[in-house]
Amino acid sequence: MSAARRVIVIGAGLAGLTTAHRLVQQGFEVLVLEGQDQVGGRMGQRRSGPIPYNTGARLIYPFGQALHRLIDELGLRGELVPLKGLSATCVDTTQRHTIQLMPGAAVLRTPGLSLGTRARLVGSALRLWGLRRRVDPDHAASALIGPGDESLAEHVRRTLGEDALRLLVEPVFRATRSWNPEDLSAAFYLSTTPHLIGQDTTYSLRQGMGQLTGALAQRLPVRLNARAIAVRLGRDGMPCEVDAVIDGRPERLPADLVVCATEGALAAPLLTQASPEHRALLGAVRYNSLGVVHCALQGELPRAMEFATRRRATRIATWQQTPASGTQPALLYCQLTPEAAREAQTAGLTGQLDRLIGDEVRARVPDFESRLIHRHNQWIAHKLPSFYPGYLARVRDFLAWQASRPQRLYLCGDYLSQALLNGACASGQDTADLIARHWR
Ligand SMILES: Cc1cc2nc3c(=O)[nH]c(=O)nc-3n(C[C@H](O)[C@H](O)[C@H](O)COP(=O)(O)OP(=O)(O)OC[C@H]3O[C@@H](n4cnc5c(N)ncnc54)[C@H](O)[C@@H]3O)c2cc1C
């Protein structure tokens, strides 16, 4: 292999950092460009006054080969904080019930489910358990069944019933993923749930979710505040060039190969010279958006985690209260429903999300205004890639094409694997393996 082979990785999220780390291990010369003032992308943490918050992920799931291998390799296994038996109170129009985030036998005690649905839940759990060896939680496309691609809503209605969709599946997908089940392929559920059955533990990191991406970045040449604006692909043996604005100054950086590890929705404008295959895939990428209002309050707030069902007249999908602890005041976390997030966009209120939910919050927290210490509106324009029915088949075809011949430009990120940390990490690992295979 030519030791001088120089790779520019655009984006220091988990996917880009994993690619860069693996390429350095294989002897490539790597430079990572990150547009923000910190690494991690959607796996990091920030602070607004007294409010600490995540830039994205909160939980590391127990599955994910590439991710758990990396955690071990970085010596972070002991830094994982186990979170056992996470649950939420699901609030419907007529009832409140407990939902376990990790599926288990307790689901059978959910009030409001028909006897038939309870029986089908048992059969479905056995079928899902049987899928464990066939489906890969790092790659949602591994669960595509047949030529059709059912939506999650259709799948749950067909295999369990409308009541299971309304009381169990839909509230969790809306409150945690901001996805409506009719917009999502069943492949996400079918590739992950089999690996969750019988598990009751997820993890966070002792020093916050940015600990892992921070540890990776320490081993790599990363330029922060370095926003790529165009990629020129080298032809006929000429190097590629990346135009970037670094600390406010334009720079042109040469490279033999470029890995674009930005959010999928941000890649197309950089890659105007990309092939029809790249453009077709990037044209199919869609993301949802997330709005969260964080508040720090004086006085006490009892611990609570509530998910709203879709039938409730509310703009808040997730309501979380965290009691005060040490110098940390009590915290309130209000995550907007997918519909309220769209409303915020349409009304130009993405910087003033609190205006959309102010009445609800005041109605629920006595003396809210006088207790408020600090408020932060968090808007994530690209929360998760939407694996809508039909999308993952295009991903599968694109990845087969990308692997079929040496490329100057490689795409990588969760939108090509699984809309989770383990997917981003696996995509980074796969991309580095591919480059090593093509260019050694
Ligand atoms: C609110 C939220 C909650 C989530 N919860 C979980 C969870 O609990 N568990 C879980 O497993 N997953 C969760 N996820 C998903 C997980 O965070 C993502 O799948 C994963 O972090 C994506 O990593 P990535 O590297 O593909 O993309 P990103 O982390 O988005 O990285 C892309 C990077 O590219 C940079 N960039 C973009 N454009 C440019 C440019 N032009 N030049 C230079 N840099 C650029 C960005 O700043 C960013 O740092 C959650 C995501 C969100 C948003």
The ligand as an SDF file (V2000), in Angstrom:
LIG
                    3D

 53 58  0  0  0  0  0  0  0  0999 V2000
  -31.9680   13.5470   19.5300 C   0  0  0  0  0  0  0  0  0  0  0  0
  -31.3330   12.2590   19.1080 C   0  0  0  0  0  0  0  0  0  0  0  0
  -31.4380   11.1670   19.9440 C   0  0  0  0  0  0  0  0  0  0  0  0
  -30.8160    9.9720   19.5800 C   0  0  0  0  0  0  0  0  0  0  0  0
  -30.8530    8.9150   20.4540 N   0  0  0  0  0  0  0  0  0  0  0  0
  -30.0990    7.8340   20.2000 C   0  0  0  0  0  0  0  0  0  0  0  0
  -29.9110    6.8450   21.2110 C   0  0  0  0  0  0  0  0  0  0  0  0
  -30.3770    7.0030   22.3370 O   0  0  0  0  0  0  0  0  0  0  0  0
  -29.1660    5.7570   20.8860 N   0  0  0  0  0  0  0  0  0  0  0  0
  -28.5950    5.5940   19.6610 C   0  0  0  0  0  0  0  0  0  0  0  0
  -27.9410    4.5540   19.4580 O   0  0  0  0  0  0  0  0  0  0  0  0
  -28.7280    6.5330   18.6910 N   0  0  0  0  0  0  0  0  0  0  0  0
  -29.4440    7.6510   18.9440 C   0  0  0  0  0  0  0  0  0  0  0  0
  -29.5210    8.6510   18.0190 N   0  0  0  0  0  0  0  0  0  0  0  0
  -28.9020    8.4440   16.6990 C   0  0  0  0  0  0  0  0  0  0  0  0
  -27.3810    8.6780   16.7230 C   0  0  0  0  0  0  0  0  0  0  0  0
  -27.0710    9.8220   17.4830 O   0  0  0  0  0  0  0  0  0  0  0  0
  -26.8930    8.8520   15.2990 C   0  0  0  0  0  0  0  0  0  0  0  0
  -27.3200    7.7310   14.5390 O   0  0  0  0  0  0  0  0  0  0  0  0
  -25.3700    8.9470   15.1580 C   0  0  0  0  0  0  0  0  0  0  0  0
  -24.7880    9.7560   16.1450 O   0  0  0  0  0  0  0  0  0  0  0  0
  -25.0570    9.4810   13.7620 C   0  0  0  0  0  0  0  0  0  0  0  0
  -23.6530    9.5720   13.5990 O   0  0  0  0  0  0  0  0  0  0  0  0
  -23.0480   10.0490   12.2020 P   0  0  0  0  0  0  0  0  0  0  0  0
  -21.5840   10.1030   12.3800 O   0  0  0  0  0  0  0  0  0  0  0  0
  -23.6190    9.2200   11.1080 O   0  0  0  0  0  0  0  0  0  0  0  0
  -23.6360   11.5290   11.9690 O   0  0  0  0  0  0  0  0  0  0  0  0
  -23.3640   12.8770   12.8040 P   0  0  0  0  0  0  0  0  0  0  0  0
  -23.1460   12.5610   14.2410 O   0  0  0  0  0  0  0  0  0  0  0  0
  -24.4950   13.7940   12.4620 O   0  0  0  0  0  0  0  0  0  0  0  0
  -22.0040   13.4380   12.2100 O   0  0  0  0  0  0  0  0  0  0  0  0
  -21.9390   14.2530   11.0550 C   0  0  0  0  0  0  0  0  0  0  0  0
  -20.8790   15.3200   11.3230 C   0  0  0  0  0  0  0  0  0  0  0  0
  -20.6240   16.0190   10.1110 O   0  0  0  0  0  0  0  0  0  0  0  0
  -20.4380   17.3790   10.4290 C   0  0  0  0  0  0  0  0  0  0  0  0
  -20.6360   18.1580    9.1970 N   0  0  0  0  0  0  0  0  0  0  0  0
  -21.7890   18.3350    8.5130 C   0  0  0  0  0  0  0  0  0  0  0  0
  -21.5560   19.0630    7.4070 N   0  0  0  0  0  0  0  0  0  0  0  0
  -20.2310   19.3470    7.4010 C   0  0  0  0  0  0  0  0  0  0  0  0
  -19.3810   20.0750    6.5100 C   0  0  0  0  0  0  0  0  0  0  0  0
  -19.8480   20.6460    5.3810 N   0  0  0  0  0  0  0  0  0  0  0  0
  -18.0550   20.1660    6.7950 N   0  0  0  0  0  0  0  0  0  0  0  0
  -17.5310   19.5940    7.9270 C   0  0  0  0  0  0  0  0  0  0  0  0
  -18.3050   18.9020    8.8080 N   0  0  0  0  0  0  0  0  0  0  0  0
  -19.6350   18.7720    8.5480 C   0  0  0  0  0  0  0  0  0  0  0  0
  -21.4740   17.6350   11.4950 C   0  0  0  0  0  0  0  0  0  0  0  0
  -21.2050   18.8250   12.2330 O   0  0  0  0  0  0  0  0  0  0  0  0
  -21.3330   16.3650   12.3330 C   0  0  0  0  0  0  0  0  0  0  0  0
  -20.3690   16.5120   13.3440 O   0  0  0  0  0  0  0  0  0  0  0  0
  -30.1210    9.8640   18.3440 C   0  0  0  0  0  0  0  0  0  0  0  0
  -30.0200   10.9830   17.5060 C   0  0  0  0  0  0  0  0  0  0  0  0
  -30.6140   12.1810   17.8900 C   0  0  0  0  0  0  0  0  0  0  0  0
  -30.4310   13.3890   17.0200 C   0  0  0  0  0  0  0  0  0  0  0  0
  1  2  1  0
  2  3  1  0
  2 52  2  0
  3  4  2  0
  4  5  1  0
  4 50  1  0
  5  6  2  0
  6  7  1  0
  6 13  1  0
  7  8  2  0
  7  9  1  0
  9 10  1  0
 10 11  2  0
 10 12  1  0
 12 13  2  0
 13 14  1  0
 14 15  1  0
 14 50  1  0
 15 16  1  0
 16 17  1  0
 16 18  1  0
 18 19  1  0
 18 20  1  0
 20 21  1  0
 20 22  1  0
 22 23  1  0
 23 24  1  0
 24 25  2  0
 24 26  1  0
 24 27  1  0
 27 28  1  0
 28 29  2  0
 28 30  1  0
 28 31  1  0
 31 32  1  0
 32 33  1  0
 33 34  1  0
 33 48  1  0
 34 35  1  0
 35 36  1  0
 35 46  1  0
 36 37  1  0
 36 45  1  0
 37 38  2  0
 38 39  1  0
 39 40  1  0
 39 45  2  0
 40 41  1  0
 40 42  2  0
 42 43  1  0
 43 44  2  0
 44 45  1  0
 46 47  1  0
 46 48  1  0
 48 49  1  0
 50 51  2  0
 51 52  1  0
 52 53  1  0
M  END
$$$$
